[in-house]
Amino acid sequence: MHLIATIPGGWNPDDDGVFYIEQKPGDIVFLSAGDTEIHTVNEAYKTLYAEESDRLPSLRMTNLVYLKQELTIDNYLEDVLEKAKVIVCSLLGGISYYKYLVESLVELQEETNCVLLFIPAHEPDYELMKLSSVPLQTVHHCRQYLQQGGKANAINFLNYIRKNFFSQTVEVVTAEQIDDLFLYTFEIGIVTQEEIDSSFDHNQSTTILLAYRTHFLANNLEPLEVLSQSLLDQGIQPVVAFANNLRDPDTLVNLEKLMTNSGARKISAIINTTGFTIKSSDTSDFIFDRLGIPVLQAIFSTTNKTVWEEGMFGLPPTDIAMNVALPEIDGRIIGRAVSFKKEVQKDELTDSTIVKYEAHEPACEFMARLAKNWIVLQEKKNEEKRVAVILPNY
């Protein structure tokens, strides 16, 4: 293997090399697989620093995508983690995905007596949470802040850590509840059903852009905004539906009601930007089958544009699995990569690289044209069916 000098951020997670993460030690180290989560916590820290820089513990952040190889983990432990007073590890996928990292962190905690919190990124994982060095209730409180997301909750997450592990007198409130599902347009913002019905032209087709709520909470909206404008240029009205996750059957039922206004609104197509598959083992009552409209997959790539353009194989294996192979199980029509990750800056306060999602405009325009073509094709088929009913074959 070879060493590659790098910094946290999410540049090429499928590289076979061993990354050396260049970062100074800090009081708090936050490890997460989500660039949006890192972005939000960084913004929260900057707000706190502006108010009380003299007593704020230092913060460092790293994307877990880099902590795969054992040598990378060993180096990061020695250079950064051994000096930390609090380590928060927000894991997506559970222990099996990061076995060596988890074992190394547990061993480090026993040696240094630092505070160690393991927080499952989605569903509660008590096996993982019990490996923390603090009571489950404490882990649960931290998890609530991160699960609800958004800058206000990230501020309270950091204040909770300051109060409980640095003995600082700060105000801490419970996690602010943010809707798991909501609709959004770039003209109005978060919208009600009534606002959509009153502002939309009912003679035009409506397409739903389906996206993870974390993009809204982290203000990573550029790709969705460019997609929306591309649809408008094709004479299609876009509405963004933000969802916390799509694995829960009840969430899918509520999502269908939200998108269609409980059946009162006709939608012509869906452009989906979430990964994986949402079809369960029981396929008899699947949301996309019930809607009976084209569902197009727009890919939010986990890599950067340069890697994609210069690489020999296009999208990395992670993207192929999450955004091509698994979505096809749902019957989605695979489109193009409309977004790539781009480094915004290496934040001086946290010594961490902050990443945003950058729109790839040609692909956004292609997806809008693709949606238009599928809508026209669907309307033509529906018209042929109506004619067939009126003029049956003799």
C-alpha positions in Angstrom: 0.0 0.0 0.0 1.0 3.6 -0.4 0.6 6.7 1.8 -1.4 9.6 0.5 -1.2 12.9 2.4 -4.7 14.2 2.8 -7.1 16.0 5.1 -10.7 15.1 6.2 -13.5 15.8 3.8 -14.6 12.9 1.5 -12.5 13.1 -1.7 -12.0 9.6 -2.9 -13.3 7.0 -0.4 -12.6 4.1 -2.8 -8.9 4.7 -3.1 -6.8 1.7 -2.2 -4.1 3.8 -0.5 -3.6 4.5 3.2 -4.5 8.1 4.0 -2.5 10.2 6.5 -4.9 12.7 8.1 -3.2 16.0 8.7 -4.8 17.5 11.7 -3.9 19.1 15.0 -5.2 17.6 18.3 -8.3 19.0 19.9 -10.3 18.7 23.1 -13.3 17.2 21.3 -13.0 14.9 18.3 -16.2 14.3 16.2 -16.1 11.4 13.8 -19.0 11.0 11.3 -19.7 9.4 8.0 -21.9 12.3 7.0 -20.4 15.4 5.4 -23.7 17.2 6.0 -23.5 16.4 9.7 -19.9 17.6 9.9 -20.9 20.8 8.0 -23.7 21.5 10.5 -21.6 20.9 13.6 -18.9 23.1 12.2 -21.4 25.9 11.6 -22.7 25.5 15.2 -19.2 25.6 16.6 -18.4 28.9 14.7 -21.5 30.4 16.2 -20.5 29.5 19.7 -16.9 30.6 19.1 -18.1 34.1 18.1 -20.0 34.4 21.4 -17.5 32.9 23.8 -14.2 32.0 22.2 -12.2 32.3 25.5 -13.6 29.2 27.1 -14.8 27.0 24.2 -13.1 23.6 24.0 -11.3 23.0 20.7 -13.1 20.8 18.2 -11.7 18.5 15.4 -13.8 16.6 12.9 -13.0 13.8 10.5 -15.1 11.8 8.0 -15.1 8.1 8.8 -14.7 7.4 5.1 -10.9 7.9 5.7 -10.7 5.6 8.8 -10.9 2.3 6.9 -7.3 1.1 6.8 -5.6 0.0 10.0 -2.5 2.1 9.5 -4.6 5.2 8.9 -6.4 4.5 12.2 -3.2 3.9 14.1 -1.7 7.1 12.9 -4.8 9.2 13.7 -5.0 7.6 17.1 -1.4 8.6 17.9 -1.5 12.1 16.4 -5.0 13.3 17.3 -7.2 10.9 19.3 -4.8 10.2 22.2 -4.9 13.9 23.2 -8.7 14.2 23.0 -10.8 14.6 26.2 -14.1 13.7 24.4 -14.5 11.5 21.3 -17.9 11.2 19.6 -18.2 8.6 16.9 -21.4 8.8 14.8 -21.5 5.5 13.0 -23.5 4.6 9.9 -23.7 0.9 9.4 -22.8 -0.4 12.9 -19.8 -2.1 14.4 -19.2 -4.6 11.5 -18.3 -1.8 9.1 -15.7 -0.3 11.5 -14.6 -3.2 13.6 -10.9 -2.2 14.0 -11.8 1.4 14.6 -14.3 0.6 17.3 -11.9 -1.8 19.0 -9.1 0.7 18.9 -11.3 3.5 20.4 -12.5 1.2 23.2 -8.8 0.3 24.0 -7.8 4.0 23.8 -10.5 5.0 26.2 -9.3 2.4 28.7 -5.8 3.7 28.5 -6.5 7.4 28.5 -9.8 7.5 30.4 -11.2 9.9 27.9 -15.0 10.2 27.4 -16.1 8.0 24.5 -19.6 8.1 22.9 -20.7 5.7 20.2 -23.8 7.1 18.5 -25.7 5.0 15.8 -26.5 7.3 12.9 -30.1 5.9 12.3 -31.9 3.2 14.2 -30.9 2.6 17.9 -28.0 0.1 18.2 -27.7 -0.8 21.8 -24.8 -3.1 21.3 -22.9 -0.2 19.9 -24.1 2.4 22.4 -23.1 0.2 25.3 -19.5 0.4 24.3 -19.6 4.1 25.3 -17.8 5.1 28.5 -20.9 7.0 29.7 -24.5 5.8 30.7 -26.9 5.0 27.9 -29.1 7.9 28.8 -26.3 10.3 28.1 -25.6 8.7 24.8 -29.3 8.9 24.0 -29.4 12.6 24.7 -26.5 13.2 22.3 -28.1 11.0 19.7 -31.4 13.0 19.9 -29.6 16.2 19.0 -27.8 14.6 16.0 -30.9 12.7 14.9 -33.1 15.8 14.7 -30.3 17.7 13.0 -30.0 21.3 12.1 -27.8 24.1 13.5 -29.8 24.8 16.6 -29.6 21.2 17.7 -25.9 21.0 16.9 -25.3 24.0 19.2 -27.2 22.3 22.0 -25.2 19.1 21.3 -22.0 20.9 21.8 -23.3 22.7 24.9 -24.4 19.4 26.3 -20.9 18.1 25.9 -19.5 21.2 27.5 -21.8 21.1 30.5 -21.4 17.3 31.2 -17.8 16.7 30.3 -16.0 20.1 30.7 -18.0 21.3 33.8 -19.0 24.6 32.0 -22.1 26.5 33.0 -24.1 26.7 29.8 -27.8 26.6 28.9 -28.9 23.3 27.4 -32.4 22.7 26.1 -33.9 19.5 24.8 -33.6 18.6 21.1 -35.7 20.7 18.8 -38.2 18.5 17.0 -38.0 19.0 13.2 -40.6 17.3 10.9 -39.4 14.1 9.4 -41.3 14.9 6.2 -42.1 18.3 4.6 -42.5 20.0 1.3 -40.3 22.8 0.0 -40.0 25.1 -3.0 -37.2 27.6 -3.8 -39.7 30.4 -4.4 -41.5 30.1 -1.0 -39.4 27.8 1.3 -41.2 25.2 3.5 -44.7 25.1 2.1 -48.1 23.8 3.1 -50.5 21.9 0.8 -52.7 25.0 0.6 -49.7 27.1 -0.5 -48.8 24.7 -3.3 -52.4 24.4 -4.5 -52.9 28.2 -4.6 -49.5 29.1 -6.3 -49.2 26.3 -8.9 -50.6 26.2 -12.4 -52.8 23.1 -12.5 -52.4 22.8 -16.2 -48.7 22.1 -15.8 -47.1 18.8 -14.8 -45.7 18.5 -11.2 -42.6 16.6 -10.4 -41.4 15.7 -6.9 -37.7 16.0 -6.1 -37.2 13.5 -3.3 -34.2 14.2 -1.0 -32.8 13.5 2.5 -33.8 16.0 5.1 -30.1 16.4 6.1 -29.5 18.4 3.0 -32.0 21.0 4.1 -30.7 21.1 7.6 -27.1 21.5 6.4 -28.1 24.0 3.8 -26.7 21.8 1.0 -29.3 22.8 -1.5 -27.5 23.9 -4.6 -28.1 20.6 -6.6 -31.8 20.6 -5.8 -32.1 24.3 -6.7 -30.4 23.7 -10.1 -32.6 20.6 -10.7 -35.7 22.7 -9.8 -34.7 25.4 -12.3 -34.0 22.9 -15.0 -37.5 21.4 -14.5 -39.0 24.9 -14.7 -37.2 25.5 -18.0 -38.9 22.4 -19.3 -42.3 23.7 -18.2 -42.5 21.4 -15.2 -43.4 22.5 -11.7 -40.9 21.2 -9.1 -41.6 20.5 -5.4 -39.0 19.1 -3.1 -40.1 16.5 -0.6 -37.6 16.2 2.3 -37.6 12.9 4.3 -35.6 11.9 7.3 -35.3 8.3 6.0 -37.2 6.0 3.7 -36.8 2.6 5.5 -39.8 2.9 7.8 -43.1 1.6 6.2 -45.2 4.2 8.0 -42.9 7.0 6.7 -43.5 5.7 3.1 -47.3 5.9 3.7 -47.0 9.4 5.0 -44.7 10.4 2.2 -47.3 9.3 -0.4 -50.0 11.3 1.3 -47.7 14.3 1.5 -46.7 14.2 -2.2 -50.2 13.6 -3.5 -52.0 15.7 -0.8 -53.9 12.5 0.1 -54.7 11.8 -3.5 -56.0 15.3 -4.4 -52.9 16.2 -6.3 -51.6 14.5 -9.4 -47.9 14.2 -9.7 -46.4 13.2 -13.1 -42.9 12.0 -12.0 -40.5 11.7 -9.2 -36.8 12.5 -9.4 -35.2 10.6 -6.5 -31.8 11.6 -5.0 -31.7 9.1 -2.1 -29.7 6.0 -2.3 -30.3 2.3 -1.5 -33.6 0.5 -2.0 -36.8 1.1 -0.1 -38.6 -2.0 -1.3 -39.2 -4.5 1.5 -39.5 -8.3 1.2 -43.3 -7.7 0.9 -43.6 -6.2 -2.6 -47.4 -6.6 -2.9 -48.1 -2.9 -1.8 -45.1 -0.8 -2.9 -45.3 3.0 -3.0 -43.9 3.4 -6.5 -46.2 0.7 -7.9 -49.2 2.4 -6.4 -48.2 5.8 -7.8 -47.7 4.3 -11.3 -45.5 7.2 -12.5 -41.8 7.3 -13.7 -39.3 7.4 -10.8 -36.0 8.7 -12.1 -32.8 8.2 -10.1 -30.5 11.3 -9.9 -27.2 10.5 -8.4 -25.6 12.5 -5.6 -22.1 11.2 -5.9 -19.9 10.5 -2.9 -16.8 11.5 -4.7 -15.6 14.8 -6.3 -15.9 15.8 -9.9 -12.2 15.6 -10.8 -12.0 12.0 -9.6 -15.0 11.2 -11.7 -13.8 13.0 -14.8 -10.2 11.6 -14.7 -10.9 8.1 -13.4 -11.1 5.2 -15.8 -14.3 3.7 -14.4 -16.6 6.6 -13.9 -18.5 6.5 -10.6 -16.8 4.7 -7.7 -18.1 1.3 -6.5 -19.9 2.9 -3.6 -21.9 5.0 -5.9 -22.7 2.2 -8.2 -24.0 0.1 -5.3 -26.0 2.8 -3.5 -27.3 4.8 -6.5 -27.5 2.3 -9.4 -27.7 -1.4 -8.4 -29.9 -1.1 -5.3 -32.3 1.6 -6.6 -33.0 -0.6 -9.7 -34.6 -3.1 -7.3 -37.3 -0.4 -6.8 -37.8 -0.1 -10.5 -36.2 3.3 -10.7 -34.9 4.6 -14.0 -31.2 5.4 -13.5 -30.2 8.8 -14.6 -26.9 10.7 -14.2 -24.7 12.1 -11.4 -26.2 15.6 -10.8 -24.0 16.4 -7.8 -20.4 15.9 -6.6 -18.7 16.8 -3.4 -16.5 19.9 -3.3 -14.2 21.2 -0.7 -15.5 24.6 0.6 -12.6 25.4 2.9 -10.4 24.0 5.6 -11.9 25.7 8.6 -9.2 27.4 10.7 -11.2 26.9 13.9 -11.7 23.2 13.7 -8.8 22.3 11.4 -11.3 20.3 9.4 -12.2 20.3 5.7 -15.8 21.2 5.1 -17.5 19.7 2.1 -20.6 20.8 0.2 -22.6 19.3 -2.6 -22.0 21.0 -6.0 -24.4 20.8 -8.8 -23.3 19.3 -12.2 -25.5 21.5 -14.4 -25.4 19.5 -17.7 -26.7 16.4 -15.8 -29.4 18.4 -14.1 -30.6 19.7 -17.5 -30.4 16.1 -18.8 -32.6 14.8 -15.9 -35.1 17.5 -16.5 -35.4 16.6 -20.2 -35.6 12.9 -19.2 -38.4 13.7 -16.9 -40.2 15.7 -19.6 -39.9 12.8 -22.1 -41.2 10.2 -19.6 -44.1 12.4 -18.7 -45.0 12.9 -22.4 -44.7 9.1 -22.9 -46.8 8.4 -19.9 -49.5 10.8 -21.0 -49.5 9.2 -24.5 -50.0 5.8 -23.0 -52.8 7.0 -20.8 -54.5 8.6 -23.8 -54.2 5.3 -25.8 -55.8 3.5 -22.9 -58.7 6.0 -22.8 -59.2 5.6 -26.6 -59.0 1.8 -26.3 -61.9 2.0 -23.8 -64.0 4.3 -25.9 -63.2 2.4 -29.2 -62.8 -1.2 -28.3 -61.4 -3.6 -30.9 -64.2 -5.3 -32.9 
